[in-house]
Amino acid sequence: MSLTAEKIIQEFKLIQDEICRDLESLDGQGKFIEDLWDRSEGGGGRTRILEGHIIEKGGVNFSHVYGNVSDEMAAAMNMVGERWLASGVSIVLHPSSPRVPIIHMNIRYFELDGGREWWFGGGIDLTPHYVDPGLAKDFHIKLKEVCDNFSSTAYAEYKKWADDYFYLPHRKESRGVGGIFFDRLNGDSGHSKEEIFDFVTAVGRIFAQLYQYQVDQTKELAFGDGEKEWQMIRRGRYVEFNLVWDRGTKFGLISDGRTESILMSLPKNASWQYQYQPGPKETESQKWLQKGIEWI
């Protein structure tokens, strides 16, 4: 039996459920609040928000939306079709401690005209407030293992894609230590739809394990007012990327998506100080925020 959109949608829902259970266990106190929503043009989703002990604000979104291809969408996404369908799981976690990193994950499926054209996309990237090269290396090693099970060239390709994508040109700095990013994976990649789907779901299911390790290594580290101030500055840079450069944010808005769910990726608090001058620790950390670092 061929892989249908319905099968993909159901699996994405299961992944959302699994990740929410794992994150509640990781946090130890917070519980997700679910917000079910419908989109008048077609479809809807499940937005889940957690405000807890370790995770100050975290969102785990599932959506399944569809509609007619508008001229604006066709131009923005370089596509030709009449009807579109999109489904995915999107996650951003902003921790309470400036020693614990921000993390993002997204897996998604898109099709035109009932599957005449289809593709998958997704990725995971890590944004520490203070970069620990050892933890960045571990993060990339585990991502490479997932990629290697799909293709021997996938990690190098998707790591570079993440370096190029998660970049703030106006700051000339990377958002964090990167990860993997891929888009428009379809039959032209040399893999079947089922093979790509297995890879995408493997990316989704490694997420909680990856973050658990990062949290375990950093949650007990001490911090003070200076570190909290830097956290607010770094969160501000995160907001800049998501509002100015992120394709998912732009697609959600031009497709008349649900604004509250689209902007769940933003932190509860952030800061922009004019002519902010980082201290020695912060300056050292910023040296790692550049493209092309070979972590492994």
PAROMAR-74207 format. One record per residue (C-alpha): x negated, z negated, y; residue number from 1. Coordinates in Angstrom, 3 decimals. Example, Ala and Ser with C-alpha at 12.3 -4.5 7.8 and 13.67 -1.06 7.14 Angstrom:
2
<atom><X>-12.300</X><Z>-7.800</Z><Y>-4.500</Y><resi>1</resi></atom>
<atom><X>-13.670</X><Z>-7.140</Z><Y>-1.060</Y><resi>2</resi></atom>
//
This chain:
296
<atom><X>0.000</X><Z>0.000</Z><Y>0.000</Y><resi>1</resi></atom>
<atom><X>-1.379</X><Z>1.013</Z><Y>3.381</Y><resi>2</resi></atom>
<atom><X>-2.176</X><Z>-1.581</Z><Y>6.016</Y><resi>3</resi></atom>
<atom><X>0.792</X><Z>-1.837</Z><Y>8.370</Y><resi>4</resi></atom>
<atom><X>1.147</X><Z>-3.276</Z><Y>11.846</Y><resi>5</resi></atom>
<atom><X>3.494</X><Z>-5.892</Z><Y>10.368</Y><resi>6</resi></atom>
<atom><X>0.786</X><Z>-7.083</Z><Y>7.947</Y><resi>7</resi></atom>
<atom><X>-1.760</X><Z>-7.295</Z><Y>10.761</Y><resi>8</resi></atom>
<atom><X>0.646</X><Z>-9.244</Z><Y>12.971</Y><resi>9</resi></atom>
<atom><X>1.418</X><Z>-11.773</Z><Y>10.232</Y><resi>10</resi></atom>
<atom><X>-2.276</X><Z>-12.313</Z><Y>9.505</Y><resi>11</resi></atom>
<atom><X>-3.011</X><Z>-12.869</Z><Y>13.183</Y><resi>12</resi></atom>
<atom><X>-0.287</X><Z>-15.523</Z><Y>13.253</Y><resi>13</resi></atom>
<atom><X>-1.877</X><Z>-17.275</Z><Y>10.264</Y><resi>14</resi></atom>
<atom><X>-5.261</X><Z>-17.240</Z><Y>11.985</Y><resi>15</resi></atom>
<atom><X>-3.743</X><Z>-18.802</Z><Y>15.094</Y><resi>16</resi></atom>
<atom><X>-2.214</X><Z>-21.550</Z><Y>12.943</Y><resi>17</resi></atom>
<atom><X>-5.481</X><Z>-22.221</Z><Y>11.122</Y><resi>18</resi></atom>
<atom><X>-7.534</X><Z>-22.392</Z><Y>14.310</Y><resi>19</resi></atom>
<atom><X>-5.073</X><Z>-24.736</Z><Y>16.006</Y><resi>20</resi></atom>
<atom><X>-5.233</X><Z>-27.147</Z><Y>13.061</Y><resi>21</resi></atom>
<atom><X>-9.033</X><Z>-27.044</Z><Y>13.078</Y><resi>22</resi></atom>
<atom><X>-9.266</X><Z>-27.618</Z><Y>16.833</Y><resi>23</resi></atom>
<atom><X>-6.916</X><Z>-30.596</Z><Y>16.734</Y><resi>24</resi></atom>
<atom><X>-9.152</X><Z>-32.096</Z><Y>14.071</Y><resi>25</resi></atom>
<atom><X>-12.256</X><Z>-31.323</Z><Y>16.122</Y><resi>26</resi></atom>
<atom><X>-10.823</X><Z>-32.915</Z><Y>19.264</Y><resi>27</resi></atom>
<atom><X>-9.526</X><Z>-35.984</Z><Y>17.478</Y><resi>28</resi></atom>
<atom><X>-6.861</X><Z>-36.830</Z><Y>20.060</Y><resi>29</resi></atom>
<atom><X>-5.242</X><Z>-33.783</Z><Y>21.614</Y><resi>30</resi></atom>
<atom><X>-2.278</X><Z>-31.913</Z><Y>20.155</Y><resi>31</resi></atom>
<atom><X>-1.272</X><Z>-28.377</Z><Y>20.950</Y><resi>32</resi></atom>
<atom><X>1.883</X><Z>-27.783</Z><Y>22.959</Y><resi>33</resi></atom>
<atom><X>3.550</X><Z>-24.505</Z><Y>21.986</Y><resi>34</resi></atom>
<atom><X>5.264</X><Z>-22.231</Z><Y>24.465</Y><resi>35</resi></atom>
<atom><X>7.245</X><Z>-19.411</Z><Y>22.854</Y><resi>36</resi></atom>
<atom><X>7.939</X><Z>-16.469</Z><Y>25.119</Y><resi>37</resi></atom>
<atom><X>9.639</X><Z>-13.098</Z><Y>25.051</Y><resi>38</resi></atom>
<atom><X>8.684</X><Z>-9.999</Z><Y>26.965</Y><resi>39</resi></atom>
<atom><X>11.675</X><Z>-8.128</Z><Y>28.355</Y><resi>40</resi></atom>
<atom><X>10.054</X><Z>-4.724</Z><Y>27.729</Y><resi>41</resi></atom>
<atom><X>9.386</X><Z>-5.611</Z><Y>24.098</Y><resi>42</resi></atom>
<atom><X>7.755</X><Z>-8.296</Z><Y>21.994</Y><resi>43</resi></atom>
<atom><X>6.522</X><Z>-11.766</Z><Y>22.863</Y><resi>44</resi></atom>
<atom><X>4.139</X><Z>-14.414</Z><Y>21.750</Y><resi>45</resi></atom>
<atom><X>3.119</X><Z>-18.007</Z><Y>21.097</Y><resi>46</resi></atom>
<atom><X>0.964</X><Z>-19.663</Z><Y>23.734</Y><resi>47</resi></atom>
<atom><X>-0.547</X><Z>-22.957</Z><Y>22.623</Y><resi>48</resi></atom>
<atom><X>-2.334</X><Z>-25.273</Z><Y>25.039</Y><resi>49</resi></atom>
<atom><X>-4.360</X><Z>-28.394</Z><Y>24.220</Y><resi>50</resi></atom>
<atom><X>-5.575</X><Z>-30.987</Z><Y>26.714</Y><resi>51</resi></atom>
<atom><X>-7.484</X><Z>-33.592</Z><Y>24.762</Y><resi>52</resi></atom>
<atom><X>-10.607</X><Z>-35.696</Z><Y>24.526</Y><resi>53</resi></atom>
<atom><X>-13.372</X><Z>-33.188</Z><Y>23.825</Y><resi>54</resi></atom>
<atom><X>-11.404</X><Z>-30.148</Z><Y>24.953</Y><resi>55</resi></atom>
<atom><X>-10.276</X><Z>-30.666</Z><Y>28.546</Y><resi>56</resi></atom>
<atom><X>-8.211</X><Z>-27.476</Z><Y>28.464</Y><resi>57</resi></atom>
<atom><X>-7.952</X><Z>-25.049</Z><Y>25.595</Y><resi>58</resi></atom>
<atom><X>-5.646</X><Z>-22.160</Z><Y>24.889</Y><resi>59</resi></atom>
<atom><X>-4.967</X><Z>-20.338</Z><Y>21.622</Y><resi>60</resi></atom>
<atom><X>-2.683</X><Z>-17.374</Z><Y>22.223</Y><resi>61</resi></atom>
<atom><X>-0.931</X><Z>-15.045</Z><Y>19.820</Y><resi>62</resi></atom>
<atom><X>0.922</X><Z>-12.014</Z><Y>21.133</Y><resi>63</resi></atom>
<atom><X>2.759</X><Z>-9.009</Z><Y>19.755</Y><resi>64</resi></atom>
<atom><X>3.947</X><Z>-6.702</Z><Y>22.524</Y><resi>65</resi></atom>
<atom><X>5.034</X><Z>-3.081</Z><Y>22.775</Y><resi>66</resi></atom>
<atom><X>6.608</X><Z>-0.583</Z><Y>25.120</Y><resi>67</resi></atom>
<atom><X>6.406</X><Z>2.840</Z><Y>26.723</Y><resi>68</resi></atom>
<atom><X>3.043</X><Z>4.143</Z><Y>27.907</Y><resi>69</resi></atom>
<atom><X>3.044</X><Z>4.140</Z><Y>31.694</Y><resi>70</resi></atom>
<atom><X>0.936</X><Z>6.481</Z><Y>33.799</Y><resi>71</resi></atom>
<atom><X>-1.101</X><Z>3.483</Z><Y>34.968</Y><resi>72</resi></atom>
<atom><X>-1.808</X><Z>2.351</Z><Y>31.396</Y><resi>73</resi></atom>
<atom><X>-2.701</X><Z>5.879</Z><Y>30.271</Y><resi>74</resi></atom>
<atom><X>-5.205</X><Z>6.242</Z><Y>33.094</Y><resi>75</resi></atom>
<atom><X>-6.673</X><Z>2.741</Z><Y>32.736</Y><resi>76</resi></atom>
<atom><X>-7.143</X><Z>3.021</Z><Y>28.947</Y><resi>77</resi></atom>
<atom><X>-7.855</X><Z>6.765</Z><Y>28.705</Y><resi>78</resi></atom>
<atom><X>-5.145</X><Z>7.411</Z><Y>26.154</Y><resi>79</resi></atom>
<atom><X>-2.316</X><Z>9.857</Z><Y>25.508</Y><resi>80</resi></atom>
<atom><X>0.906</X><Z>8.716</Z><Y>23.896</Y><resi>81</resi></atom>
<atom><X>4.504</X><Z>7.699</Z><Y>24.417</Y><resi>82</resi></atom>
<atom><X>4.808</X><Z>4.279</Z><Y>22.727</Y><resi>83</resi></atom>
<atom><X>2.229</X><Z>1.535</Z><Y>22.338</Y><resi>84</resi></atom>
<atom><X>1.964</X><Z>-1.669</Z><Y>20.321</Y><resi>85</resi></atom>
<atom><X>-0.627</X><Z>-4.419</Z><Y>20.705</Y><resi>86</resi></atom>
<atom><X>-1.200</X><Z>-7.689</Z><Y>18.874</Y><resi>87</resi></atom>
<atom><X>-3.956</X><Z>-10.236</Z><Y>18.947</Y><resi>88</resi></atom>
<atom><X>-5.259</X><Z>-13.773</Z><Y>19.083</Y><resi>89</resi></atom>
<atom><X>-7.147</X><Z>-14.926</Z><Y>22.162</Y><resi>90</resi></atom>
<atom><X>-8.917</X><Z>-18.263</Z><Y>22.666</Y><resi>91</resi></atom>
<atom><X>-10.779</X><Z>-19.969</Z><Y>25.502</Y><resi>92</resi></atom>
<atom><X>-11.903</X><Z>-23.606</Z><Y>25.337</Y><resi>93</resi></atom>
<atom><X>-13.170</X><Z>-25.566</Z><Y>28.338</Y><resi>94</resi></atom>
<atom><X>-14.720</X><Z>-28.873</Z><Y>27.233</Y><resi>95</resi></atom>
<atom><X>-14.707</X><Z>-32.144</Z><Y>29.154</Y><resi>96</resi></atom>
<atom><X>-18.459</X><Z>-32.708</Z><Y>28.817</Y><resi>97</resi></atom>
<atom><X>-20.854</X><Z>-30.413</Z><Y>30.691</Y><resi>98</resi></atom>
<atom><X>-23.141</X><Z>-30.712</Z><Y>27.678</Y><resi>99</resi></atom>
<atom><X>-20.601</X><Z>-28.974</Z><Y>25.421</Y><resi>100</resi></atom>
<atom><X>-20.309</X><Z>-25.191</Z><Y>25.895</Y><resi>101</resi></atom>
<atom><X>-17.318</X><Z>-23.082</Z><Y>26.819</Y><resi>102</resi></atom>
<atom><X>-16.354</X><Z>-20.641</Z><Y>24.077</Y><resi>103</resi></atom>
<atom><X>-14.171</X><Z>-17.538</Z><Y>23.878</Y><resi>104</resi></atom>
<atom><X>-12.841</X><Z>-15.512</Z><Y>20.964</Y><resi>105</resi></atom>
<atom><X>-10.512</X><Z>-12.557</Z><Y>20.778</Y><resi>106</resi></atom>
<atom><X>-9.308</X><Z>-10.289</Z><Y>17.978</Y><resi>107</resi></atom>
<atom><X>-6.835</X><Z>-7.531</Z><Y>18.659</Y><resi>108</resi></atom>
<atom><X>-5.091</X><Z>-4.462</Z><Y>17.272</Y><resi>109</resi></atom>
<atom><X>-3.660</X><Z>-1.548</Z><Y>19.227</Y><resi>110</resi></atom>
<atom><X>-1.735</X><Z>1.508</Z><Y>18.111</Y><resi>111</resi></atom>
<atom><X>0.005</X><Z>4.491</Z><Y>19.669</Y><resi>112</resi></atom>
<atom><X>3.167</X><Z>6.197</Z><Y>18.483</Y><resi>113</resi></atom>
<atom><X>3.687</X><Z>4.247</Z><Y>15.276</Y><resi>114</resi></atom>
<atom><X>0.071</X><Z>4.379</Z><Y>14.155</Y><resi>115</resi></atom>
<atom><X>-0.773</X><Z>7.996</Z><Y>14.989</Y><resi>116</resi></atom>
<atom><X>-3.785</X><Z>6.469</Z><Y>16.701</Y><resi>117</resi></atom>
<atom><X>-5.039</X><Z>2.922</Z><Y>16.117</Y><resi>118</resi></atom>
<atom><X>-8.033</X><Z>0.723</Z><Y>16.775</Y><resi>119</resi></atom>
<atom><X>-9.285</X><Z>-2.852</Z><Y>16.571</Y><resi>120</resi></atom>
<atom><X>-11.349</X><Z>-4.848</Z><Y>19.025</Y><resi>121</resi></atom>
<atom><X>-12.624</X><Z>-8.351</Z><Y>19.504</Y><resi>122</resi></atom>
<atom><X>-15.605</X><Z>-10.630</Z><Y>19.783</Y><resi>123</resi></atom>
<atom><X>-16.915</X><Z>-14.139</Z><Y>20.306</Y><resi>124</resi></atom>
<atom><X>-19.195</X><Z>-15.346</Z><Y>23.081</Y><resi>125</resi></atom>
<atom><X>-20.656</X><Z>-18.721</Z><Y>24.070</Y><resi>126</resi></atom>
<atom><X>-21.061</X><Z>-20.012</Z><Y>27.620</Y><resi>127</resi></atom>
<atom><X>-23.129</X><Z>-23.200</Z><Y>27.812</Y><resi>128</resi></atom>
<atom><X>-23.333</X><Z>-25.035</Z><Y>31.105</Y><resi>129</resi></atom>
<atom><X>-26.868</X><Z>-25.981</Z><Y>30.029</Y><resi>130</resi></atom>
<atom><X>-28.488</X><Z>-23.477</Z><Y>27.682</Y><resi>131</resi></atom>
<atom><X>-30.081</X><Z>-24.863</Z><Y>24.529</Y><resi>132</resi></atom>
<atom><X>-32.067</X><Z>-21.980</Z><Y>22.972</Y><resi>133</resi></atom>
<atom><X>-31.898</X><Z>-23.569</Z><Y>19.515</Y><resi>134</resi></atom>
<atom><X>-28.120</X><Z>-23.769</Z><Y>19.601</Y><resi>135</resi></atom>
<atom><X>-27.898</X><Z>-20.233</Z><Y>20.960</Y><resi>136</resi></atom>
<atom><X>-30.052</X><Z>-19.062</Z><Y>18.049</Y><resi>137</resi></atom>
<atom><X>-27.858</X><Z>-20.816</Z><Y>15.488</Y><resi>138</resi></atom>
<atom><X>-24.763</X><Z>-19.265</Z><Y>17.061</Y><resi>139</resi></atom>
<atom><X>-26.231</X><Z>-15.768</Z><Y>16.768</Y><resi>140</resi></atom>
<atom><X>-27.495</X><Z>-16.292</Z><Y>13.218</Y><resi>141</resi></atom>
<atom><X>-23.995</X><Z>-17.139</Z><Y>12.027</Y><resi>142</resi></atom>
<atom><X>-22.481</X><Z>-14.174</Z><Y>13.857</Y><resi>143</resi></atom>
<atom><X>-25.076</X><Z>-11.866</Z><Y>12.313</Y><resi>144</resi></atom>
<atom><X>-24.087</X><Z>-13.059</Z><Y>8.840</Y><resi>145</resi></atom>
<atom><X>-20.472</X><Z>-12.035</Z><Y>9.503</Y><resi>146</resi></atom>
<atom><X>-21.567</X><Z>-8.689</Z><Y>10.917</Y><resi>147</resi></atom>
<atom><X>-23.964</X><Z>-7.980</Z><Y>8.032</Y><resi>148</resi></atom>
<atom><X>-21.091</X><Z>-8.277</Z><Y>5.552</Y><resi>149</resi></atom>
<atom><X>-19.445</X><Z>-5.407</Z><Y>7.428</Y><resi>150</resi></atom>
<atom><X>-22.398</X><Z>-3.198</Z><Y>8.344</Y><resi>151</resi></atom>
<atom><X>-26.171</X><Z>-3.539</Z><Y>8.487</Y><resi>152</resi></atom>
<atom><X>-26.168</X><Z>-2.186</Z><Y>12.043</Y><resi>153</resi></atom>
<atom><X>-23.126</X><Z>-4.030</Z><Y>13.381</Y><resi>154</resi></atom>
<atom><X>-24.853</X><Z>-7.125</Z><Y>14.763</Y><resi>155</resi></atom>
<atom><X>-27.423</X><Z>-5.225</Z><Y>16.837</Y><resi>156</resi></atom>
<atom><X>-24.758</X><Z>-2.882</Z><Y>18.185</Y><resi>157</resi></atom>
<atom><X>-22.137</X><Z>-5.511</Z><Y>18.944</Y><resi>158</resi></atom>
<atom><X>-24.679</X><Z>-7.981</Z><Y>20.340</Y><resi>159</resi></atom>
<atom><X>-25.835</X><Z>-5.372</Z><Y>22.873</Y><resi>160</resi></atom>
<atom><X>-22.211</X><Z>-4.558</Z><Y>23.640</Y><resi>161</resi></atom>
<atom><X>-21.594</X><Z>-8.248</Z><Y>24.384</Y><resi>162</resi></atom>
<atom><X>-24.715</X><Z>-8.441</Z><Y>26.568</Y><resi>163</resi></atom>
<atom><X>-23.463</X><Z>-5.503</Z><Y>28.599</Y><resi>164</resi></atom>
<atom><X>-19.845</X><Z>-6.639</Z><Y>28.713</Y><resi>165</resi></atom>
<atom><X>-20.142</X><Z>-10.376</Z><Y>29.451</Y><resi>166</resi></atom>
<atom><X>-22.147</X><Z>-9.769</Z><Y>32.601</Y><resi>167</resi></atom>
<atom><X>-21.418</X><Z>-10.494</Z><Y>36.256</Y><resi>168</resi></atom>
<atom><X>-22.900</X><Z>-7.552</Z><Y>38.186</Y><resi>169</resi></atom>
<atom><X>-22.262</X><Z>-9.187</Z><Y>41.549</Y><resi>170</resi></atom>
<atom><X>-24.306</X><Z>-12.221</Z><Y>40.422</Y><resi>171</resi></atom>
<atom><X>-26.807</X><Z>-10.231</Z><Y>38.357</Y><resi>172</resi></atom>
<atom><X>-26.447</X><Z>-12.793</Z><Y>35.595</Y><resi>173</resi></atom>
<atom><X>-24.884</X><Z>-13.023</Z><Y>32.148</Y><resi>174</resi></atom>
<atom><X>-21.798</X><Z>-15.135</Z><Y>31.638</Y><resi>175</resi></atom>
<atom><X>-23.556</X><Z>-17.129</Z><Y>28.934</Y><resi>176</resi></atom>
<atom><X>-25.731</X><Z>-16.536</Z><Y>25.875</Y><resi>177</resi></atom>
<atom><X>-23.596</X><Z>-13.677</Z><Y>24.619</Y><resi>178</resi></atom>
<atom><X>-22.388</X><Z>-13.152</Z><Y>21.092</Y><resi>179</resi></atom>
<atom><X>-20.689</X><Z>-10.029</Z><Y>19.764</Y><resi>180</resi></atom>
<atom><X>-18.174</X><Z>-7.663</Z><Y>21.305</Y><resi>181</resi></atom>
<atom><X>-16.584</X><Z>-4.516</Z><Y>19.878</Y><resi>182</resi></atom>
<atom><X>-13.738</X><Z>-2.239</Z><Y>20.868</Y><resi>183</resi></atom>
<atom><X>-11.862</X><Z>0.826</Z><Y>19.636</Y><resi>184</resi></atom>
<atom><X>-13.048</X><Z>0.481</Z><Y>16.040</Y><resi>185</resi></atom>
<atom><X>-11.103</X><Z>3.080</Z><Y>14.059</Y><resi>186</resi></atom>
<atom><X>-11.593</X><Z>5.569</Z><Y>11.261</Y><resi>187</resi></atom>
<atom><X>-14.272</X><Z>7.369</Z><Y>13.246</Y><resi>188</resi></atom>
<atom><X>-16.545</X><Z>4.373</Z><Y>12.650</Y><resi>189</resi></atom>
<atom><X>-17.025</X><Z>5.387</Z><Y>9.019</Y><resi>190</resi></atom>
<atom><X>-14.989</X><Z>2.429</Z><Y>7.771</Y><resi>191</resi></atom>
<atom><X>-11.443</X><Z>2.330</Z><Y>6.498</Y><resi>192</resi></atom>
<atom><X>-8.673</X><Z>0.547</Z><Y>8.340</Y><resi>193</resi></atom>
<atom><X>-8.691</X><Z>-2.142</Z><Y>5.655</Y><resi>194</resi></atom>
<atom><X>-12.458</X><Z>-2.674</Z><Y>5.967</Y><resi>195</resi></atom>
<atom><X>-12.270</X><Z>-3.034</Z><Y>9.731</Y><resi>196</resi></atom>
<atom><X>-9.335</X><Z>-5.420</Z><Y>9.406</Y><resi>197</resi></atom>
<atom><X>-11.289</X><Z>-7.582</Z><Y>6.949</Y><resi>198</resi></atom>
<atom><X>-14.184</X><Z>-7.751</Z><Y>9.436</Y><resi>199</resi></atom>
<atom><X>-11.908</X><Z>-8.608</Z><Y>12.346</Y><resi>200</resi></atom>
<atom><X>-10.191</X><Z>-11.409</Z><Y>10.438</Y><resi>201</resi></atom>
<atom><X>-13.592</X><Z>-12.729</Z><Y>9.309</Y><resi>202</resi></atom>
<atom><X>-14.572</X><Z>-12.964</Z><Y>12.995</Y><resi>203</resi></atom>
<atom><X>-11.375</X><Z>-14.900</Z><Y>13.651</Y><resi>204</resi></atom>
<atom><X>-11.940</X><Z>-17.295</Z><Y>10.790</Y><resi>205</resi></atom>
<atom><X>-15.586</X><Z>-18.096</Z><Y>11.629</Y><resi>206</resi></atom>
<atom><X>-14.593</X><Z>-19.257</Z><Y>15.118</Y><resi>207</resi></atom>
<atom><X>-13.701</X><Z>-22.897</Z><Y>14.418</Y><resi>208</resi></atom>
<atom><X>-16.783</X><Z>-23.415</Z><Y>12.250</Y><resi>209</resi></atom>
<atom><X>-19.037</X><Z>-22.025</Z><Y>14.978</Y><resi>210</resi></atom>
<atom><X>-17.574</X><Z>-24.266</Z><Y>17.641</Y><resi>211</resi></atom>
<atom><X>-17.525</X><Z>-27.360</Z><Y>15.451</Y><resi>212</resi></atom>
<atom><X>-21.299</X><Z>-27.099</Z><Y>15.055</Y><resi>213</resi></atom>
<atom><X>-21.865</X><Z>-26.653</Z><Y>18.785</Y><resi>214</resi></atom>
<atom><X>-19.662</X><Z>-29.666</Z><Y>19.552</Y><resi>215</resi></atom>
<atom><X>-21.296</X><Z>-31.865</Z><Y>16.918</Y><resi>216</resi></atom>
<atom><X>-24.734</X><Z>-31.205</Z><Y>18.411</Y><resi>217</resi></atom>
<atom><X>-23.760</X><Z>-31.831</Z><Y>22.048</Y><resi>218</resi></atom>
<atom><X>-20.764</X><Z>-34.163</Z><Y>22.377</Y><resi>219</resi></atom>
<atom><X>-22.816</X><Z>-37.395</Z><Y>22.458</Y><resi>220</resi></atom>
<atom><X>-25.352</X><Z>-36.176</Z><Y>25.044</Y><resi>221</resi></atom>
<atom><X>-25.351</X><Z>-38.203</Z><Y>28.261</Y><resi>222</resi></atom>
<atom><X>-24.433</X><Z>-36.724</Z><Y>31.639</Y><resi>223</resi></atom>
<atom><X>-23.795</X><Z>-37.854</Z><Y>35.198</Y><resi>224</resi></atom>
<atom><X>-22.339</X><Z>-36.639</Z><Y>38.485</Y><resi>225</resi></atom>
<atom><X>-24.994</X><Z>-33.945</Z><Y>38.875</Y><resi>226</resi></atom>
<atom><X>-24.177</X><Z>-32.398</Z><Y>35.524</Y><resi>227</resi></atom>
<atom><X>-20.450</X><Z>-32.506</Z><Y>36.289</Y><resi>228</resi></atom>
<atom><X>-21.055</X><Z>-30.739</Z><Y>39.599</Y><resi>229</resi></atom>
<atom><X>-22.995</X><Z>-28.004</Z><Y>37.789</Y><resi>230</resi></atom>
<atom><X>-20.189</X><Z>-27.693</Z><Y>35.251</Y><resi>231</resi></atom>
<atom><X>-17.741</X><Z>-26.970</Z><Y>38.074</Y><resi>232</resi></atom>
<atom><X>-20.064</X><Z>-24.302</Z><Y>39.489</Y><resi>233</resi></atom>
<atom><X>-20.478</X><Z>-22.662</Z><Y>36.092</Y><resi>234</resi></atom>
<atom><X>-16.735</X><Z>-22.744</Z><Y>35.550</Y><resi>235</resi></atom>
<atom><X>-16.375</X><Z>-20.942</Z><Y>38.860</Y><resi>236</resi></atom>
<atom><X>-18.580</X><Z>-18.142</Z><Y>37.540</Y><resi>237</resi></atom>
<atom><X>-16.391</X><Z>-17.993</Z><Y>34.438</Y><resi>238</resi></atom>
<atom><X>-13.324</X><Z>-17.544</Z><Y>36.634</Y><resi>239</resi></atom>
<atom><X>-15.058</X><Z>-14.778</Z><Y>38.568</Y><resi>240</resi></atom>
<atom><X>-15.701</X><Z>-12.817</Z><Y>35.396</Y><resi>241</resi></atom>
<atom><X>-12.203</X><Z>-13.215</Z><Y>34.012</Y><resi>242</resi></atom>
<atom><X>-10.443</X><Z>-12.241</Z><Y>37.231</Y><resi>243</resi></atom>
<atom><X>-12.762</X><Z>-9.460</Z><Y>38.381</Y><resi>244</resi></atom>
<atom><X>-14.233</X><Z>-7.834</Z><Y>35.269</Y><resi>245</resi></atom>
<atom><X>-12.368</X><Z>-8.778</Z><Y>32.085</Y><resi>246</resi></atom>
<atom><X>-10.510</X><Z>-5.849</Z><Y>30.514</Y><resi>247</resi></atom>
<atom><X>-8.081</X><Z>-8.074</Z><Y>28.636</Y><resi>248</resi></atom>
<atom><X>-6.935</X><Z>-9.713</Z><Y>31.858</Y><resi>249</resi></atom>
<atom><X>-6.515</X><Z>-6.324</Z><Y>33.495</Y><resi>250</resi></atom>
<atom><X>-4.590</X><Z>-4.883</Z><Y>30.525</Y><resi>251</resi></atom>
<atom><X>-2.293</X><Z>-7.894</Z><Y>30.429</Y><resi>252</resi></atom>
<atom><X>-1.466</X><Z>-7.552</Z><Y>34.099</Y><resi>253</resi></atom>
<atom><X>-0.958</X><Z>-3.770</Z><Y>34.194</Y><resi>254</resi></atom>
<atom><X>1.205</X><Z>-3.935</Z><Y>31.047</Y><resi>255</resi></atom>
<atom><X>3.444</X><Z>-6.476</Z><Y>32.790</Y><resi>256</resi></atom>
<atom><X>2.337</X><Z>-9.237</Z><Y>30.463</Y><resi>257</resi></atom>
<atom><X>3.097</X><Z>-12.915</Z><Y>30.817</Y><resi>258</resi></atom>
<atom><X>0.959</X><Z>-14.247</Z><Y>33.657</Y><resi>259</resi></atom>
<atom><X>0.792</X><Z>-17.863</Z><Y>32.439</Y><resi>260</resi></atom>
<atom><X>-0.518</X><Z>-16.747</Z><Y>29.052</Y><resi>261</resi></atom>
<atom><X>-2.944</X><Z>-14.209</Z><Y>30.499</Y><resi>262</resi></atom>
<atom><X>-4.471</X><Z>-16.792</Z><Y>32.832</Y><resi>263</resi></atom>
<atom><X>-4.669</X><Z>-19.587</Z><Y>30.258</Y><resi>264</resi></atom>
<atom><X>-8.377</X><Z>-18.697</Z><Y>30.036</Y><resi>265</resi></atom>
<atom><X>-9.039</X><Z>-20.334</Z><Y>33.392</Y><resi>266</resi></atom>
<atom><X>-10.332</X><Z>-23.930</Z><Y>33.532</Y><resi>267</resi></atom>
<atom><X>-8.306</X><Z>-26.837</Z><Y>34.840</Y><resi>268</resi></atom>
<atom><X>-10.841</X><Z>-27.388</Z><Y>37.639</Y><resi>269</resi></atom>
<atom><X>-13.729</X><Z>-25.315</Z><Y>39.036</Y><resi>270</resi></atom>
<atom><X>-15.819</X><Z>-25.169</Z><Y>42.192</Y><resi>271</resi></atom>
<atom><X>-17.348</X><Z>-22.695</Z><Y>44.621</Y><resi>272</resi></atom>
<atom><X>-19.861</X><Z>-24.238</Z><Y>46.994</Y><resi>273</resi></atom>
<atom><X>-21.287</X><Z>-22.110</Z><Y>49.762</Y><resi>274</resi></atom>
<atom><X>-24.988</X><Z>-21.386</Z><Y>49.254</Y><resi>275</resi></atom>
<atom><X>-25.172</X><Z>-23.769</Z><Y>46.304</Y><resi>276</resi></atom>
<atom><X>-28.759</X><Z>-24.587</Z><Y>45.391</Y><resi>277</resi></atom>
<atom><X>-29.218</X><Z>-25.556</Z><Y>41.726</Y><resi>278</resi></atom>
<atom><X>-31.635</X><Z>-28.320</Z><Y>40.770</Y><resi>279</resi></atom>
<atom><X>-34.635</X><Z>-27.911</Z><Y>38.430</Y><resi>280</resi></atom>
<atom><X>-32.626</X><Z>-28.366</Z><Y>35.185</Y><resi>281</resi></atom>
<atom><X>-29.967</X><Z>-25.950</Z><Y>36.347</Y><resi>282</resi></atom>
<atom><X>-32.532</X><Z>-23.382</Z><Y>37.510</Y><resi>283</resi></atom>
<atom><X>-34.255</X><Z>-23.563</Z><Y>34.129</Y><resi>284</resi></atom>
<atom><X>-30.926</X><Z>-23.019</Z><Y>32.373</Y><resi>285</resi></atom>
<atom><X>-30.141</X><Z>-19.992</Z><Y>34.529</Y><resi>286</resi></atom>
<atom><X>-33.313</X><Z>-18.272</Z><Y>33.333</Y><resi>287</resi></atom>
<atom><X>-31.557</X><Z>-17.685</Z><Y>30.027</Y><resi>288</resi></atom>
<atom><X>-28.589</X><Z>-15.922</Z><Y>31.661</Y><resi>289</resi></atom>
<atom><X>-29.836</X><Z>-12.368</Z><Y>31.325</Y><resi>290</resi></atom>
<atom><X>-29.256</X><Z>-9.335</Z><Y>29.144</Y><resi>291</resi></atom>
<atom><X>-31.321</X><Z>-8.440</Z><Y>26.135</Y><resi>292</resi></atom>
<atom><X>-32.577</X><Z>-11.831</Z><Y>24.970</Y><resi>293</resi></atom>
<atom><X>-33.319</X><Z>-11.633</Z><Y>21.244</Y><resi>294</resi></atom>
<atom><X>-32.104</X><Z>-15.017</Z><Y>20.017</Y><resi>295</resi></atom>
<atom><X>-33.005</X><Z>-14.288</Z><Y>16.401</Y><resi>296</resi></atom>
//
